[in-house]
Every structure is written in C-alpha cells, then in structure tokens.
Amino acid sequence: MTRNDVLEPHRPVATGRGVLVGVSVCTLLVVGLVAAINLAAPLIAASDLRPGAAALLWIVDAYVVVFACLVIPGGAAGDRFGRKGILLAGLLVFAAGAALSAVAPTVAVLLAGRVVTGVGAALVLPNCVGVLVHATAPERRGRALVIWGTVSGLGGVVGNLGGGAVLSSGSWRALFAVVVPIALGCALWVALGVRRSGRHDRSLDPAGTLLFVATVVALLGGIVEGPERGWTSPVVLGAFGLSVVLGVLWVRSGLRAAHPLLDPRLFRIRALSGASLGMLVTWFGGFGLFFLNASLLQYARGYSVLRAGLAILPLAVPLLVGSRFVPRLVARIGIPRTLAAAFVTIGAGLAGLSWTAVAPYPAYAAWSVVVGLGFALALPALTAELTAAVPAEQAGVAGGLQSATRELGSALGVAVVGTVTTAVFSEHVTGARTVAAALAATTDHAAVIDAFVPAAATALRVAAAVTLVAGLLVVVTTAERRR
C-alpha cells in the first residue's frame, strides 16, 4: 500500500537534473569521508591521542562498519517513512557525528563520533538512490544511475583531494570541522529542493537487523584484532566462530520472518547475488589501496598530505572519461566480458602499484590509471545490474544493498590490508605496531621506512590476488545467468 504525500506549498522543487546534482554532492560527501580519513591516519597516529595499531584501524573502520551494517535498514526506512525525511535526518546526524569527532579529547570519543557519522551516512546514501530513481523519468533513469555510479566511484578520489587540502593545515580535526557546514548545506538543499515521494508499508525487521550488524562486527573484529592478539588467540577465534553462528541465525531469521528487511532468498537471483559480490570485491581492492596509499605516499615518498591527495588524481581520469563510453561497451560485448576485463585490470593495477611504491612518480601514475580503468568498467555495469534486479518500489532497499556491499567491501579491504601490513611490519620492527610509533621511538627513520614499504607492498599483492580470484567467481556467476 502506498501513501502519497502532498508537496509543501510555495517551495521550489528541483528538476530531475537538479536532483542528480544534489544527490551526487551528498554521495561525494559520505563516500569521500571514507577515503579522506586514510590521509588523516598518520596525523592521528602521531597526535596526542596516540592510538595503537588496532585502535587506528577501528578509527578508520568504525565509520564504514556502521555504514555497511545500517545502510539497508536506512534504505528501508526511506521506503517506509519517506526518502526526503530520512535523507534530511541522515545529513543532520552526519553533521553531528563529524562535530563530535572534531572536538574528541580521547580515542573513545573519536570512535563514538565516527559511529554517529556512520549512522548518518547509512541514512543518506541509499536514499540518494531512492530520491534519484523517483525524480527521474523512466527513459532517463538508466543514464542517471550510470552517472551516479560513476560519481560514487569518484568519491574516493574527491575525498583524497579535499582531505589533502584540508589536512595540509596540519590538524586532523580540521577534516571533521569542514564536513559539518557542507552536510548542513546539503540538508538545506534537501529541505527546499527535494520532492516528497510515496511511502510504502515495509517492515524494518529489528531482529534481522541486529543479527546482521552483530555478524559483520564480529567478523571485522576478528580480522582487526588478529595481528594484535594472535590469529589463534581465543578472542580472535571466538570472534570468527561467533560471526559464523550469527550469520546462520540471520539467514534463518530472514527465512522465517513474514516481511524480512532483506530476504535471503533474494540472493537466489543471479543478477542480484553476482552484482552484490562484484561491488564488494571492487571496493575491497579500491579502499584497501586508499588506506595504504596515503601512508605510502607520506612515509615512503615524503609527500605532504596535500601532495599525497593530489597524487591519486590519475586514477580519476578513466572514471571521468568512462561514464560516456562504458555503457556502449557493455551493450556491445555484454556484462560478463566487461566485468572480466574490470577485475583483471584492477588486480593488475594493484599488483603494479605494489612494485612501484618508491619508483618514479610516472610509473606510479600509470598503474593508478590502470586501477581507475578497472573501476570505470566495473561500477556502471554493476550499478545497472543490481538496480534492475530489484523492483522500483524497493528502490531504497536496492540502494541500501548496493551501498552495504560497497561499504562492507571497503571495511574488509581496510581491515585486511591493514592487518597484513601490521603483521609483516612487526616482524622487522620490534616494540612498535605503527609506523608513527616506530618513528617516535628511534632516530633511524630510514630503517623504519625500509620495513614499512615491503609490508605495504605485500598487502597490496594480497589485495590484488583476492580481487582476481573473487572477481573470477563474479564473472562465472554472471555468465551462467546470461546463458
């Protein structure tokens, strides 16, 4: 049943093109912060908060973990209560979390701010998709979604550029302080320029939501704490075992519920399951790179934080150009072949970057373009495939699922490459789990950097291997469905 709202009188309403611009800005804000925090990580590590290796990973990952866990409920809330209202609420919560992070006196408070910001982002991103779908005419909807998917891919690059510019002040707190007025400006645009959409009676499934959140937190908790406590420690093994048990309970809950938030049976749809896994794999490699790239550029090359942000620009070139040509390519060669080329290209780019950590910048830039080309091929195809697999009246859930797989992939990428880097680095530098701590404890900075570079390179090769293997599974699944 649908309950259509009445438009507020005497308020301007954005056109379809205006909505595309507005939701793109909102998307760049919440996705860009995922990448920008990676540039801030060295500054936070060296600050008076002095977080350990595991705490630093949680500072980076707390946002994306909450983002990933709540983004599907956030999309369902938009379907039920109205996408405009939930999008507006999300932007205000996002601003509040950023403000708390900016003034955090301790690691615990900073983590709390990151969690609140993640809640806001989970309300924002899926409802950007919902607002866009319902504000765009059906004949232009596919093109609008391709553009939005490309914009979401550019979020990491924009986050690096904007974050680098802000962090050049020398204060990591400035990053969060700048976010607040931008989020409030977006909220004002939503209040004045977005049309109210229909509401749909949809269960928010609190039991299923809690089980899903607990499953993801347990899984990532085991990955993050592994290097610190040991992979065979009771805490880490218990976390992995708990994630399996909770995951099984989540599936059973979804199968038994009359109206589950995300019906596990949906994943029997090959298009949906393949596109979801594809999103996860793509962003696993992408944000694993962003997490390491900031530290490699600043520590290994001696770049300033602003120069480190600018150095990632070559990755954006294929994304900017590809939004025009990739849809035609997909129509000509099909989605399976497009995705095969995408995952091979991303994997090759990550491997190439691992061998050029301290090589001349042109070599680094060339491999960045290769990674960007893989993103340009993957994102439009996956966005269209996933959105088409879900009915239009469930646009919020579709957007939530797309965002959840993206942020879950980002969180896994950061956690995996971060733990591999820490594990290898700790084998060569005793008594320190982070580069910042090692540099503070010795005057032989060259030895610390010499230990960090191969550790980061190893992590990038692991990310490349995972991307290639998991990407092959996505391609096989997609090809079988087509046949």
C-alpha positions in Angstrom: 0.0 0.0 0.0 1.3 3.5 -0.9 0.5 6.7 0.9 1.4 9.7 -1.3 2.5 12.8 0.5 1.3 16.3 -0.5 4.0 18.7 -1.7 4.8 21.6 0.5 3.2 24.7 -1.0 5.3 27.6 -2.3 8.5 25.6 -2.2 10.7 25.1 -5.2 11.3 21.6 -6.3 14.5 20.5 -8.1 14.2 19.1 -11.6 15.5 15.6 -12.4 18.8 17.0 -13.4 18.9 19.2 -10.3 18.2 16.2 -8.1 21.1 14.3 -9.9 23.5 17.1 -9.0 22.2 17.3 -5.4 22.4 13.6 -4.6 25.8 13.5 -6.3 27.1 16.1 -3.8 25.6 14.2 -0.9 27.1 10.9 -2.2 30.6 12.5 -2.6 30.4 13.8 0.9 29.7 10.5 2.6 31.8 8.3 0.3 34.7 10.9 0.3 35.0 10.8 4.0 35.9 7.1 3.8 38.9 7.9 1.8 39.8 11.2 3.5 40.3 9.6 6.9 43.1 7.4 5.4 45.1 10.6 4.7 44.4 11.7 8.3 45.6 8.4 9.7 49.3 9.3 10.0 48.4 12.6 11.7 46.0 10.8 14.1 48.7 8.2 14.9 51.2 10.9 15.7 48.7 13.0 17.7 48.4 13.3 21.5 45.6 10.6 21.3 48.4 8.1 20.5 46.1 5.2 19.3 47.6 1.7 18.9 47.5 -0.2 15.6 44.2 -1.9 16.3 42.7 1.4 17.6 43.9 3.2 14.5 42.2 0.6 12.3 39.0 1.0 14.2 39.1 4.7 13.9 39.3 4.2 10.1 36.8 1.3 10.0 34.2 2.2 12.6 32.5 4.6 10.2 32.4 2.1 7.3 31.4 -0.8 9.6 28.3 1.1 10.9 27.7 2.4 7.4 27.7 -1.1 5.9 25.6 -2.6 8.7 22.8 0.0 8.8 22.6 1.1 5.1 20.0 -1.5 4.2 17.8 -0.5 7.2 18.4 3.1 6.2 17.0 2.4 2.7 14.0 0.5 4.1 13.3 3.4 6.5 13.3 5.7 3.5 10.8 3.5 1.7 8.5 3.4 4.7 8.7 6.9 6.2 9.6 8.9 3.1 13.0 9.3 1.4 13.2 13.0 1.8 12.7 13.0 5.5 15.2 10.2 6.1 17.8 11.8 3.8 17.4 15.1 5.7 17.7 13.3 9.1 20.8 11.4 7.9 22.6 14.6 6.9 21.9 16.2 10.3 23.1 13.1 12.1 26.2 13.0 9.9 26.9 16.7 10.8 26.5 15.9 14.5 28.9 13.0 14.3 31.5 15.0 12.4 31.3 17.8 15.0 31.8 15.3 17.9 34.8 13.8 16.1 36.3 17.3 15.6 36.4 18.0 19.3 37.2 14.5 20.6 39.5 14.6 23.6 40.1 10.8 23.6 40.2 7.8 21.3 36.9 6.6 22.8 35.1 9.8 22.0 36.6 9.9 18.5 35.3 6.4 17.9 31.9 7.4 19.2 31.9 10.3 16.7 32.8 8.0 13.9 30.0 5.7 14.8 27.4 8.5 14.8 28.7 9.8 11.5 28.4 6.2 10.1 24.7 6.1 11.2 24.1 9.4 9.3 25.9 8.1 6.2 23.8 4.9 6.3 20.6 7.1 6.2 22.0 9.3 3.4 23.4 7.1 0.7 20.6 4.6 0.0 18.0 7.4 0.0 20.1 9.3 -2.5 19.4 6.4 -4.9 15.7 6.3 -3.9 15.3 10.1 -4.4 17.1 9.9 -7.8 15.0 6.9 -9.1 11.7 8.6 -8.3 12.7 12.0 -9.5 13.9 10.8 -12.9 11.7 9.8 -15.9 11.9 6.1 -16.7 13.6 6.7 -20.1 16.4 8.7 -18.4 16.7 6.6 -15.3 19.4 4.2 -16.6 21.6 7.1 -17.7 21.2 8.9 -14.4 22.1 5.7 -12.4 25.2 5.3 -14.6 26.3 8.8 -13.8 25.5 8.4 -10.1 27.5 5.1 -10.1 30.5 6.9 -11.6 30.2 9.7 -9.1 30.2 7.2 -6.3 33.4 5.8 -7.8 35.0 9.2 -7.8 34.1 9.7 -4.1 37.5 8.2 -3.1 39.4 10.5 -5.4 37.4 13.5 -4.3 38.0 12.5 -0.6 41.7 12.3 -1.2 41.8 15.7 -2.9 39.6 17.5 -0.5 41.0 15.8 2.5 44.6 16.6 1.4 43.7 20.3 1.0 42.1 20.5 4.5 44.7 18.4 6.3 47.5 20.5 4.9 46.7 22.8 7.8 48.4 20.1 10.0 45.4 19.3 12.1 43.3 16.1 11.6 40.4 17.8 13.5 40.0 20.3 10.6 38.8 17.5 8.4 35.8 16.8 10.5 35.2 20.5 11.2 34.9 21.3 7.5 32.4 18.4 7.0 29.9 20.0 9.3 28.9 23.1 7.2 28.9 21.0 4.0 26.5 18.5 5.5 24.3 21.3 6.8 24.3 22.9 3.3 23.2 19.6 1.8 20.4 19.3 4.4 19.1 22.8 3.4 19.0 21.8 -0.2 17.1 18.6 0.6 14.6 20.6 2.7 14.0 23.1 -0.1 14.6 21.2 -3.3 13.6 17.6 -3.0 10.0 16.4 -3.7 8.4 14.1 -1.2 7.9 10.6 -2.5 5.3 7.9 -1.7 5.6 5.8 1.4 5.4 2.0 1.5 4.4 -0.2 4.4 7.6 -2.1 4.9 8.9 -4.0 8.0 12.2 -2.7 9.4 12.9 -6.2 10.9 14.8 -5.2 14.1 15.7 -8.8 14.9 17.2 -9.4 11.4 19.0 -6.0 11.5 20.6 -6.7 14.9 21.8 -10.1 13.7 23.3 -8.7 10.6 25.1 -5.9 12.5 26.4 -8.4 15.0 27.6 -10.7 12.3 29.6 -8.0 10.5 31.1 -6.6 13.7 32.2 -10.0 14.9 33.9 -10.8 11.5 35.7 -7.5 11.3 36.6 -7.6 14.9 38.4 -10.9 14.4 40.3 -9.5 11.4 41.4 -6.3 13.1 42.4 -7.9 16.4 44.2 -10.8 14.7 47.7 -9.2 14.4 47.5 -7.7 17.9 46.3 -10.7 19.8 47.5 -13.5 17.5 45.4 -15.4 14.9 45.0 -18.4 17.2 44.0 -16.5 20.3 40.7 -17.4 21.9 39.4 -13.8 21.3 40.1 -13.9 17.6 38.9 -17.5 17.0 35.8 -16.8 19.1 35.0 -13.7 17.0 35.2 -15.7 13.8 33.2 -18.5 15.2 30.6 -16.1 16.5 30.3 -14.4 13.1 29.5 -17.8 11.5 26.9 -18.6 14.1 25.3 -15.2 13.9 25.3 -15.3 10.1 23.4 -18.6 10.2 20.9 -17.2 12.7 20.5 -14.1 10.4 19.7 -16.3 7.4 17.2 -18.4 9.5 15.5 -15.3 10.8 15.1 -13.9 7.3 13.6 -17.2 6.0 11.1 -17.3 8.9 10.1 -13.7 9.0 6.9 -12.7 7.2 8.4 -9.5 6.0 12.2 -9.6 6.3 14.2 -6.5 5.8 16.4 -8.3 3.3 15.1 -11.7 2.3 18.0 -14.2 1.9 16.0 -15.8 -0.9 16.7 -12.7 -3.0 20.2 -13.9 -3.4 18.9 -16.8 -5.5 18.6 -14.1 -8.2 21.8 -14.5 -10.0 21.9 -10.9 -11.1 21.5 -9.7 -7.6 24.0 -12.0 -5.9 26.6 -11.6 -8.7 26.3 -7.8 -8.7 26.5 -7.6 -4.9 29.6 -9.7 -4.7 31.0 -7.7 -7.6 30.5 -4.5 -5.7 32.1 -5.9 -2.6 35.2 -7.2 -4.5 35.6 -3.9 -6.4 35.6 -1.8 -3.2 37.7 -4.3 -1.3 40.6 -3.5 -3.7 39.8 0.2 -4.0 39.7 1.1 -0.4 42.5 -1.3 0.5 44.5 0.8 -1.9 43.3 4.1 -0.5 44.2 3.0 3.1 47.8 2.1 2.2 48.3 4.7 -0.5 48.1 7.7 2.0 50.8 6.2 4.2 53.0 5.1 1.4 53.0 8.5 -0.3 53.7 10.3 3.0 56.1 7.9 4.6 57.9 6.3 1.7 58.0 9.3 -0.7 58.0 12.1 1.8 54.9 13.8 0.3 53.0 16.4 2.2 49.4 15.5 2.9 48.2 17.8 0.1 50.6 16.4 -2.4 49.5 12.9 -1.4 45.9 13.8 -2.1 46.8 15.2 -5.5 48.9 12.2 -6.4 45.9 10.0 -6.7 44.4 12.2 -9.5 45.4 9.9 -12.4 43.1 7.2 -11.0 40.1 9.6 -11.7 40.8 10.1 -15.4 39.3 6.8 -16.6 36.3 7.3 -14.4 35.6 10.7 -15.8 36.0 9.5 -19.4 34.4 6.1 -19.0 31.0 7.3 -17.9 30.4 8.2 -21.5 31.7 5.2 -23.3 31.3 2.2 -20.9 27.5 1.9 -21.4 28.1 1.5 -25.1 30.9 -1.1 -24.5 28.6 -3.1 -22.2 25.9 -3.1 -24.8 28.4 -4.4 -27.4 30.3 -7.1 -25.5 28.0 -7.8 -22.6 28.3 -7.5 -18.8 30.3 -10.8 -18.2 33.2 -9.7 -20.5 33.1 -6.2 -19.2 33.4 -7.4 -15.6 36.2 -9.9 -16.6 38.2 -7.0 -18.1 37.4 -4.9 -15.0 38.6 -7.3 -12.4 41.7 -8.3 -14.3 42.6 -4.6 -14.7 42.0 -3.8 -11.0 44.1 -6.8 -9.9 46.9 -6.0 -12.3 46.9 -2.3 -11.2 47.1 -3.2 -7.5 50.0 -5.6 -8.2 51.7 -3.0 -10.4 51.4 -0.4 -7.6 53.0 -2.8 -5.1 56.2 -2.8 -7.3 56.3 0.9 -7.7 56.0 2.0 -4.1 59.2 4.0 -4.3 59.6 4.1 -8.1 59.5 7.4 -10.0 56.1 9.0 -9.9 55.2 8.4 -13.7 55.3 4.7 -13.1 53.0 5.1 -10.0 50.7 7.3 -12.0 50.5 4.8 -14.9 49.4 1.9 -12.6 46.9 4.3 -10.9 45.3 4.8 -14.3 45.1 1.0 -14.8 43.2 0.7 -11.4 40.9 3.6 -12.4 40.2 1.9 -15.8 39.0 -1.2 -13.9 36.7 0.9 -11.7 35.4 2.7 -14.8 34.5 -0.7 -16.3 33.0 -2.3 -13.2 30.9 0.4 -11.5 28.4 1.3 -14.2 27.8 -2.3 -15.1 27.4 -3.5 -11.5 25.1 -0.5 -10.6 22.8 -1.1 -13.5 22.7 -4.9 -12.9 21.9 -4.6 -9.2 19.3 -1.9 -9.6 17.5 -3.7 -12.4 17.2 -6.9 -10.3 15.0 -5.2 -7.7 11.5 -3.7 -8.3 11.3 0.1 -8.4 9.1 0.3 -5.3 12.0 -1.2 -3.4 14.5 1.4 -4.7 15.5 2.3 -1.1 16.4 -1.4 -0.3 18.2 -1.7 -3.7 20.2 1.4 -2.9 20.9 0.1 0.6 22.1 -3.2 -0.7 24.4 -1.6 -3.2 25.8 0.7 -0.5 26.1 -2.1 2.0 28.2 -4.2 -0.3 30.3 -1.2 -1.2 31.0 -0.2 2.4 31.4 -3.8 3.6 34.0 -4.3 0.8 35.7 -1.0 1.9 35.8 -2.1 5.5 37.1 -5.6 4.6 39.7 -4.0 2.3 41.0 -1.7 5.1 40.9 -4.4 7.7 42.7 -7.0 5.6 45.5 -4.8 4.1 45.9 -3.1 7.4 46.4 -6.3 9.3 48.7 -7.8 6.7 50.8 -4.6 6.7 51.0 -4.6 10.5 51.9 -8.3 10.7 54.7 -8.0 8.2 55.9 -4.7 9.6 56.0 -6.1 13.2 58.3 -8.9 12.1 61.0 -6.4 11.2 60.4 -3.7 13.8 60.2 -4.8 17.4 58.2 -3.0 20.0 56.0 -0.9 17.6 52.8 -1.7 15.8 52.5 1.5 13.8 54.9 3.5 11.7 54.3 6.6 13.7 55.2 4.8 17.0 58.3 3.3 15.4 59.5 6.7 14.1 58.9 8.2 17.5 60.9 5.5 19.3 64.1 5.7 17.1 66.3 8.1 15.2 66.9 5.5 12.4 63.9 6.6 10.4 65.3 5.0 7.2 65.2 1.6 8.8 61.5 2.0 9.8 60.6 3.1 6.3 62.6 0.2 4.8 60.5 -2.1 6.9 57.2 -0.4 6.1 57.5 -0.3 2.3 57.7 -4.1 1.7 55.0 -4.7 4.3 52.6 -2.4 2.4 53.7 -4.0 -0.9 52.8 -7.4 0.4 49.4 -6.2 1.5 48.7 -4.7 -2.0 49.6 -8.1 -3.6 47.2 -9.9 -1.2 44.5 -7.4 -2.3 45.3 -8.0 -5.9 45.1 -11.8 -5.5 41.8 -11.6 -3.7 40.4 -9.2 -6.3 41.3 -11.5 -9.2 40.1 -14.8 -7.6 36.8 -13.3 -6.2 36.3 -11.4 -9.5 36.5 -14.6 -11.4 33.7 -16.0 -9.3 31.6 -12.9 -10.1 32.2 -13.3 -13.8 31.3 -17.0 -13.8 28.1 -16.4 -11.9 27.1 -13.6 -14.3 27.9 -15.6 -17.4 25.9 -18.6 -16.1 22.9 -16.4 -15.5 23.1 -15.0 -19.0 23.3 -18.5 -20.5 
